[in-house]
């Protein structure tokens, strides 16, 4: 059985993914920025806990040392992410989005993925079957956001879909650079979580399906792809 680290796993999709992997018999590290919430989540699930702030180099380095000291890593799920919203929970419109807002979103959603992936690569390289899952979004599909017949076309914001589009490119480039890994991007679907102010219509159980499936791929599985729970998505 594998050992997995899931960032942003004290609640929502990360928590449900951890629960499902543990139920399958895997060892799971709950990665969370808030130490108390992370420990509580890990205790509830029977997981291990490591504090990690994906925007902070020192925090990520400390997390690597903790996981390495306990034996190593096979699966990394880059789940931690943010979506900036107004106080009334509405999305900041594209024309009103500032460079500072873009930078804040990219710091977690994009640079955080690279920071964590780069730091954990030495551990993952030691695994017989290393896997990386990058949690993306349907809003990262240029095909869908430019098609008036797709729900994604109506999304009014700029920073979040742009950050997830970058995650898709990161996924493809890492997959080409690391052919012995299985590295994929997944779209959970519009899931009811704190990320979107609980406005989603899917349950976390439904949303975690694609994440879990890609976390459990074997060496014959896909890499460099973009998937939801129904199959392959258009870029």
C-alpha positions as a Markdown table, in Angstrom:
| # | Residue | x | y | z |
|---|---|---|---|---|
| 1 | Unk | 0.0 | 0.0 | 0.0 |
| 2 | Unk | 1.1 | 3.6 | -0.7 |
| 3 | Unk | 1.8 | 6.6 | 1.5 |
| 4 | Unk | 0.1 | 9.8 | 0.4 |
| 5 | Unk | 0.3 | 13.4 | 1.4 |
| 6 | Unk | -2.7 | 15.6 | 0.7 |
| 7 | Unk | -2.3 | 19.4 | 1.1 |
| 8 | Unk | -5.3 | 21.4 | 2.4 |
| 9 | Unk | -6.8 | 18.2 | 3.8 |
| 10 | Unk | -8.3 | 19.3 | 7.1 |
| 11 | Unk | -11.7 | 19.8 | 5.4 |
| 12 | Unk | -13.6 | 19.6 | 2.1 |
| 13 | Unk | -12.3 | 17.6 | -0.8 |
| 14 | Unk | -8.9 | 17.0 | 0.8 |
| 15 | Unk | -10.5 | 15.5 | 3.9 |
| 16 | Unk | -12.8 | 13.3 | 1.9 |
| 17 | Unk | -9.9 | 12.1 | -0.3 |
| 18 | Unk | -8.0 | 11.2 | 2.8 |
| 19 | Unk | -10.9 | 9.3 | 4.2 |
| 20 | Unk | -11.3 | 7.3 | 1.0 |
| 21 | Unk | -7.6 | 6.5 | 0.7 |
| 22 | Unk | -7.4 | 5.4 | 4.3 |
| 23 | Unk | -10.5 | 3.2 | 3.8 |
| 24 | Unk | -8.6 | 1.5 | 0.9 |
| 25 | Unk | -5.7 | 0.7 | 3.3 |
| 26 | Unk | -3.3 | 3.5 | 2.4 |
| 27 | Unk | -1.2 | 5.6 | 4.8 |
| 28 | Unk | -2.2 | 9.2 | 4.6 |
| 29 | Unk | -0.7 | 12.4 | 5.7 |
| 30 | Unk | -3.1 | 15.3 | 6.4 |
| 31 | Unk | -1.3 | 18.5 | 5.3 |
| 32 | Unk | -2.9 | 21.7 | 6.8 |
| 33 | Unk | -1.8 | 25.2 | 7.5 |
| 34 | Unk | -3.8 | 25.4 | 10.7 |
| 35 | Unk | -2.1 | 23.0 | 13.1 |
| 36 | Unk | -5.0 | 22.5 | 15.5 |
| 37 | Unk | -7.6 | 21.8 | 12.7 |
| 38 | Unk | -5.1 | 19.6 | 11.0 |
| 39 | Unk | -4.4 | 17.5 | 14.0 |
| 40 | Unk | -8.1 | 17.1 | 14.8 |
| 41 | Unk | -8.9 | 16.0 | 11.2 |
| 42 | Unk | -6.0 | 13.5 | 11.4 |
| 43 | Unk | -7.3 | 12.1 | 14.7 |
| 44 | Unk | -10.8 | 11.7 | 13.3 |
| 45 | Unk | -9.5 | 9.8 | 10.3 |
| 46 | Unk | -6.7 | 7.8 | 11.8 |
| 47 | Unk | -4.2 | 9.7 | 9.6 |
| 48 | Unk | -0.9 | 11.3 | 10.2 |
| 49 | Unk | -0.6 | 15.1 | 10.4 |
| 50 | Unk | 2.0 | 17.5 | 9.1 |
| 51 | Unk | 1.7 | 21.2 | 9.2 |
| 52 | Unk | 2.3 | 22.8 | 5.8 |
| 53 | Unk | 1.8 | 26.3 | 4.4 |
| 54 | Unk | 2.2 | 25.9 | 0.6 |
| 55 | Unk | 3.1 | 29.6 | 0.3 |
| 56 | Unk | 6.1 | 29.3 | 2.7 |
| 57 | Unk | 9.4 | 27.7 | 1.8 |
| 58 | Unk | 10.4 | 27.0 | 5.3 |
| 59 | Unk | 7.1 | 25.4 | 6.2 |
| 60 | Unk | 7.3 | 23.1 | 3.1 |
| 61 | Unk | 10.9 | 22.2 | 3.9 |
| 62 | Unk | 9.9 | 21.2 | 7.4 |
| 63 | Unk | 7.0 | 19.1 | 6.1 |
| 64 | Unk | 9.4 | 17.2 | 3.8 |
| 65 | Unk | 11.7 | 16.5 | 6.7 |
| 66 | Unk | 8.8 | 15.2 | 8.8 |
| 67 | Unk | 7.5 | 12.9 | 6.0 |
| 68 | Unk | 11.0 | 11.7 | 5.1 |
| 69 | Unk | 11.8 | 10.8 | 8.8 |
| 70 | Unk | 8.7 | 8.6 | 8.9 |
| 71 | Unk | 9.5 | 6.6 | 5.9 |
| 72 | Unk | 8.9 | 8.3 | 2.5 |
| 73 | Unk | 6.1 | 9.2 | 0.0 |
| 74 | Unk | 4.5 | 7.6 | -3.0 |
| 75 | Unk | 1.5 | 9.9 | -3.7 |
| 76 | Unk | 1.3 | 13.7 | -3.6 |
| 77 | Unk | -2.1 | 15.4 | -3.9 |
| 78 | Unk | -1.7 | 19.1 | -4.5 |
| 79 | Unk | -5.2 | 20.1 | -3.2 |
| 80 | Unk | -4.6 | 23.3 | -1.3 |
| 81 | Unk | -6.2 | 26.2 | -3.1 |
| 82 | Unk | -8.0 | 29.5 | -2.7 |
| 83 | Unk | -10.7 | 31.5 | -4.6 |
| 84 | Unk | -10.9 | 35.1 | -3.7 |
| 85 | Unk | -14.5 | 36.4 | -3.2 |
| 86 | Unk | -16.2 | 39.6 | -2.0 |
| 87 | Unk | -17.7 | 39.9 | 1.5 |
| 88 | Unk | -21.1 | 39.0 | 0.0 |
| 89 | Unk | -19.5 | 35.8 | -1.4 |
| 90 | Unk | -19.7 | 37.0 | -5.0 |
| 91 | Unk | -16.9 | 36.4 | -7.4 |
| 92 | Unk | -14.7 | 39.5 | -8.2 |
| 93 | Unk | -15.6 | 40.4 | -11.8 |
| 94 | Unk | -12.8 | 40.2 | -14.4 |
| 95 | Unk | -12.7 | 43.9 | -15.1 |
| 96 | Unk | -12.3 | 44.7 | -11.4 |
| 97 | Unk | -9.6 | 42.1 | -10.7 |
| 98 | Unk | -6.3 | 43.7 | -9.7 |
| 99 | Unk | -2.7 | 42.5 | -10.2 |
| 100 | Unk | -2.5 | 42.1 | -6.4 |
| 101 | Unk | -5.5 | 39.8 | -6.3 |
| 102 | Unk | -4.0 | 37.7 | -9.2 |
| 103 | Unk | -0.7 | 37.5 | -7.3 |
| 104 | Unk | -2.5 | 36.3 | -4.1 |
| 105 | Unk | -4.4 | 33.6 | -5.9 |
| 106 | Unk | -1.4 | 32.4 | -7.9 |
| 107 | Unk | 0.8 | 32.3 | -4.8 |
| 108 | Unk | -1.3 | 29.5 | -3.4 |
| 109 | Unk | -2.8 | 27.8 | -6.5 |
| 110 | Unk | 0.2 | 27.9 | -8.8 |
| 111 | Unk | 3.4 | 28.7 | -7.0 |
| 112 | Unk | 2.3 | 26.6 | -4.1 |
| 113 | Unk | 1.9 | 23.6 | -6.4 |
| 114 | Unk | 5.4 | 24.1 | -7.8 |
| 115 | Unk | 6.9 | 24.8 | -4.3 |
| 116 | Unk | 5.5 | 21.6 | -2.8 |
| 117 | Unk | 6.1 | 19.4 | -5.9 |
| 118 | Unk | 9.7 | 20.6 | -6.2 |
| 119 | Unk | 10.4 | 20.0 | -2.5 |
| 120 | Unk | 8.9 | 16.5 | -2.4 |
| 121 | Unk | 10.5 | 15.3 | -5.7 |
| 122 | Unk | 13.5 | 13.7 | -3.9 |
| 123 | Unk | 11.2 | 11.6 | -1.8 |
| 124 | Unk | 8.8 | 10.7 | -4.7 |
| 125 | Unk | 11.8 | 9.6 | -6.8 |
| 126 | Unk | 12.5 | 6.9 | -4.3 |
| 127 | Unk | 9.0 | 5.4 | -4.7 |
| 128 | Unk | 8.5 | 2.4 | -7.0 |
| 129 | Unk | 5.3 | 4.0 | -8.4 |
| 130 | Unk | 5.3 | 7.8 | -7.8 |
| 131 | Unk | 2.1 | 9.7 | -8.4 |
| 132 | Unk | 1.2 | 13.4 | -8.4 |
| 133 | Unk | -2.4 | 14.6 | -8.6 |
| 134 | Unk | -3.0 | 18.3 | -9.1 |
| 135 | Unk | -6.5 | 19.5 | -8.3 |
| 136 | Unk | -7.5 | 21.7 | -11.1 |
| 137 | Unk | -11.0 | 22.9 | -12.2 |
| 138 | Unk | -13.4 | 22.8 | -15.1 |
| 139 | Unk | -12.8 | 26.5 | -15.4 |
| 140 | Unk | -9.3 | 25.7 | -16.6 |
| 141 | Unk | -10.6 | 24.3 | -19.9 |
| 142 | Unk | -10.2 | 26.9 | -22.6 |
| 143 | Unk | -12.6 | 24.8 | -24.7 |
| 144 | Unk | -15.3 | 25.1 | -22.1 |
| 145 | Unk | -14.9 | 28.7 | -21.0 |
| 146 | Unk | -15.0 | 29.9 | -24.6 |
| 147 | Unk | -18.1 | 27.8 | -25.5 |
| 148 | Unk | -21.5 | 29.6 | -24.8 |
| 149 | Unk | -23.1 | 26.2 | -24.4 |
| 150 | Unk | -20.9 | 25.2 | -21.5 |
| 151 | Unk | -21.7 | 26.3 | -17.9 |
| 152 | Unk | -18.1 | 27.4 | -17.4 |
| 153 | Unk | -18.6 | 30.1 | -20.0 |
| 154 | Unk | -20.8 | 32.1 | -17.6 |
| 155 | Unk | -18.1 | 32.3 | -14.8 |
| 156 | Unk | -17.3 | 36.0 | -14.4 |
| 157 | Unk | -13.9 | 35.9 | -12.7 |
| 158 | Unk | -10.3 | 36.0 | -13.8 |
| 159 | Unk | -7.9 | 35.0 | -11.1 |
| 160 | Unk | -9.2 | 31.6 | -10.2 |
| 161 | Unk | -9.6 | 30.1 | -13.7 |
| 162 | Unk | -6.3 | 31.6 | -14.9 |
| 163 | Unk | -4.6 | 30.0 | -11.9 |
| 164 | Unk | -6.1 | 26.6 | -12.7 |
| 165 | Unk | -5.2 | 26.9 | -16.3 |
| 166 | Unk | -1.6 | 27.4 | -15.1 |
| 167 | Unk | -1.9 | 24.2 | -13.0 |
| 168 | Unk | -2.9 | 22.3 | -16.1 |
| 169 | Unk | 0.3 | 23.5 | -17.9 |
| 170 | Unk | 2.4 | 22.6 | -14.9 |
| 171 | Unk | 0.9 | 19.1 | -14.9 |
| 172 | Unk | 1.7 | 18.5 | -18.6 |
| 173 | Unk | 5.3 | 19.8 | -18.2 |
| 174 | Unk | 6.0 | 17.8 | -15.1 |
| 175 | Unk | 4.6 | 14.7 | -16.8 |
| 176 | Unk | 6.9 | 15.1 | -19.7 |
| 177 | Unk | 9.9 | 15.8 | -17.5 |
| 178 | Unk | 9.2 | 12.8 | -15.2 |
| 179 | Unk | 8.1 | 9.9 | -17.4 |
| 180 | Unk | 8.4 | 7.3 | -14.6 |
| 181 | Unk | 5.8 | 9.3 | -12.6 |
| 182 | Unk | 2.0 | 9.3 | -13.2 |
| 183 | Unk | 1.1 | 13.0 | -13.0 |
| 184 | Unk | -2.5 | 14.2 | -13.8 |
| 185 | Unk | -4.8 | 17.2 | -13.3 |
| 186 | Unk | -8.3 | 16.6 | -12.1 |
| 187 | Unk | -11.5 | 18.5 | -12.1 |
| 188 | Unk | -13.6 | 17.6 | -9.0 |
| 189 | Unk | -16.7 | 19.4 | -10.3 |
| 190 | Unk | -18.6 | 22.2 | -8.7 |
| 191 | Unk | -18.6 | 20.9 | -5.2 |
| 192 | Unk | -20.1 | 22.4 | -2.1 |
| 193 | Unk | -17.0 | 23.5 | 0.0 |
| 194 | Unk | -15.8 | 26.5 | 1.9 |
| 195 | Unk | -13.7 | 27.4 | -1.2 |
| 196 | Unk | -16.8 | 28.6 | -3.0 |
| 197 | Unk | -18.8 | 29.7 | 0.0 |
| 198 | Unk | -20.7 | 26.3 | -0.2 |
| 199 | Unk | -22.4 | 27.3 | -3.4 |
| 200 | Unk | -21.5 | 24.1 | -5.2 |
| 201 | Unk | -24.1 | 21.5 | -6.0 |
| 202 | Unk | -22.0 | 18.3 | -5.7 |
| 203 | Unk | -21.2 | 16.6 | -2.5 |
| 204 | Unk | -17.6 | 16.1 | -1.4 |
| 205 | Unk | -18.1 | 12.4 | -1.9 |
| 206 | Unk | -18.9 | 13.1 | -5.6 |
| 207 | Unk | -16.1 | 15.6 | -5.9 |
| 208 | Unk | -13.4 | 13.4 | -4.5 |
| 209 | Unk | -14.0 | 10.6 | -7.0 |
| 210 | Unk | -11.7 | 11.8 | -9.7 |
| 211 | Unk | -9.0 | 12.8 | -7.2 |
| 212 | Unk | -9.1 | 9.3 | -5.5 |
| 213 | Unk | -9.1 | 7.6 | -8.9 |
| 214 | Unk | -6.0 | 9.4 | -10.1 |
| 215 | Unk | -4.2 | 9.0 | -6.7 |
| 216 | Unk | -4.5 | 5.2 | -7.2 |
| 217 | Unk | -3.3 | 4.9 | -10.8 |
| 218 | Unk | -0.7 | 2.3 | -11.4 |
| 219 | Unk | 2.4 | 2.5 | -13.7 |
| 220 | Unk | 0.2 | 1.6 | -16.6 |
| 221 | Unk | -2.2 | 4.4 | -15.9 |
| 222 | Unk | -2.4 | 7.8 | -17.7 |
| 223 | Unk | 0.0 | 10.7 | -17.2 |
| 224 | Unk | -0.1 | 14.3 | -18.4 |
| 225 | Unk | -3.9 | 14.2 | -18.6 |
| 226 | Unk | -6.9 | 16.3 | -17.5 |
| 227 | Unk | -9.8 | 14.3 | -16.0 |
| 228 | Unk | -13.1 | 14.5 | -14.2 |
| 229 | Unk | -15.0 | 11.6 | -12.8 |
| 230 | Unk | -16.5 | 10.8 | -16.2 |
| 231 | Unk | -13.3 | 10.7 | -18.2 |
| 232 | Unk | -11.0 | 13.0 | -20.1 |
| 233 | Unk | -11.7 | 16.7 | -20.4 |
| 234 | Unk | -10.7 | 19.0 | -23.3 |
| 235 | Unk | -7.9 | 21.4 | -22.6 |
